[in-house]
Amino acid sequence: MPKRAAKPPPLKRASHGALCLPGVVIASYSTELRDENDGLIGDLASQTAFRALLQKWRKRLARKASDALADTPGRRLRKRDIDRLLETGDPDVAAVIRVAAEEFAQNLARVAGEFMQLHSWRGVQRIVVGGGFVRSSVGRMALRRAGQLLKQQGHPEVSLRRLHHEPDDGGLIGSLFLVPRRIFNDGAAMLAIDIGGTNVRCGIVLPRPELAPGFARARVVRREKWRHADDVTRRRELVDGIVDTLQSLVEHARRRGIALVPWVGVACPGHVLPDGRIERGAQNLPGDWEGTGFNLPERLRERLRINGRKPHVVMHNDAVVQGLSEWPFMQDVRRWAVFTIGTGLGNASYANRGRPAPPAPATRSAGKPPGPASPGR
């Protein structure tokens, strides 16, 4: 008689929003610094803020009736359109874009300087900036300038640089660091979701640990992107769309012979509690995502099937996950951090485990951070 197939081991309960992961400790994330008017300081360096600056300086500097920026509201201008106007458009229009980029760079440097004063950011040597904005020409210009200004403002030890991965991939690849590495074998892949205030990205991530340690050669082999901000006003509609997209990816993997592990990684705005609920910070998503009445990982687990099984779903903050994709390239520093420029400005700071902490300057405190106060212990 043929041997009976071995029963798969039971799935362990998820640990959402974990602060201690293999190789790295998350010192803080989703930190809300406020200005004198009780506004979020991070909002000064969001993509929304740049578009507002663009409109402000257009009104001040662009006087010609042929002003190309006048025909389209700033919030609807695409990054590639702005780059085209910067490089080949009217000189007056290019001047408007450059002035807006300069003010944005000043804001980004100011925001970084404020975060560097926090206890949970002390000793940070490098800030990685993610999001599609810094992949554009105007975004790269602003990032370079912000790095210069940050050093001039008294932080010569801190460098700013872009995320290694494409903006649509980093928030998916980073989910690999949320699950046990032992589950990946024989070329298995994993489903991942990156939920933003404007777009949702769902993908199949291939870790490829045989090519490089620490998922340094991981790649997204299939990705679906949905701009939900244009047509979704309720939470249920967004969740339904995510489920439908993931189910189509499961079918794609089946047709292509891609083995999927029964795990799904989720990157989502806000401060994520250990049980999978969102405590705060999800205000850019449609409907109410915060509080006791909603648990996204449980909703997904109940509605999805991978190889006939309910998958194990683990969720963390979207800035944390995008930053984790950078971990293989951060082994030359002890402390590092991430900003994600999108609808808002996401943030997280990290400490690599097993490396001595550098001397830290005196810092201020901005309330109790979600991460441990002394991650090096």
C-alpha positions, 0 to 999 in steps of 0.5 A: 500500500502507498504511504499516507501523505504526512499531515502538514504541521499546524500553523502557529499564531501570528505575532503582528507588529513584532518589535524583535525580529531575526537580525534587527530590533524595531526601535520605533515606528509610526511616531507622530511628532507635532508642531506648535499648531498640533499638526503632524510634522511629517506631513511637511514632507509627504507627496501631498505636501510637495504637490501643494508647494508646486501649486503655491509657487506656480501661483507666485512665479508662473505668470504666462497664460501658457503655463503648463502647470495651470492646466492641471491641478497639482494633485493630479499631476503625475511624477513623469509629467513633472519630470518632463516639464522640468527637463524639456518644458518652459523655463518658467515652469522648470523654475517653479518646479525647482523652487518647490523642490528646494522648499520640499528639501528644506522641509524634509531636512527639518523633519529628519532633524526633528526625528533625530532628536528622539530617544528612539532615533539616537545614533541613527547613521543612515535614513533610507527614503522610500516611495515613488516620489524619490524615484522621479527626477524632481524627487532625487533632486530634493533628496540630494539637497535635503541630505546636504541641508541635514549635514549643515544643520548639525548632523554630519554623521547622517546620510540620506539615500533611496531604497534599493528596490523599486517603490512598488516592490519594497513594501512587498519584499519586506514581508519576507522578514516577518515570517520564519525563514525555515518555511522557504525551500524548493523555490517556494514563494509567498503572497504579500500586500502593501496597503497605502492611502492611494494604492494597494499592491499585491504580489508574489514574492520569491525569496531566492535564499539560495542566491544570497543571504538575508533575501538580498536577491528576493524579487517580485515575480507577479504584482497587481497594483490598484489605485483604490483612492479613485473609486473606493469610499468604504472599508469593505470595498477595499478589503473585497478588492484585496481578497479578489486580487490575492485569489487571482494571484493564487490562481496565477501561481497554480497555472505557472507552477509556482509553489506558495507557502501558506503565509501572507504578509501584510503592510498597512498604515498605522500602529499594529497591535499584537492581535492584528488590530490597528490602534492609530495612524490609519486615517488615510484609508477609507472607512474606520480601520482603527479600534476593536471592531476590525481585524484585517488579518482575521478577515483575510485568513477566513476568506483566503485559501492557499493549497486548500488551507487557511493561510497564516496572515501576519501584519506590520506597519507599512513603513516598517515593512518597506524598511525591512526590505533594506536590511540586507544592505544595512549591515555596515551600520548599527542604527538606521531608519526609514522614511516613506514618502506617500500620501503621508510620511511613514517612519521607522527606526531600527537597530541591527542586533549583534553590533556595538552601538555608536556614541549617542548625543543627548536627545529629547523625548517625544512621548513613549515610542511604540518600540523599546527605549534601548534596543541594544540591550 
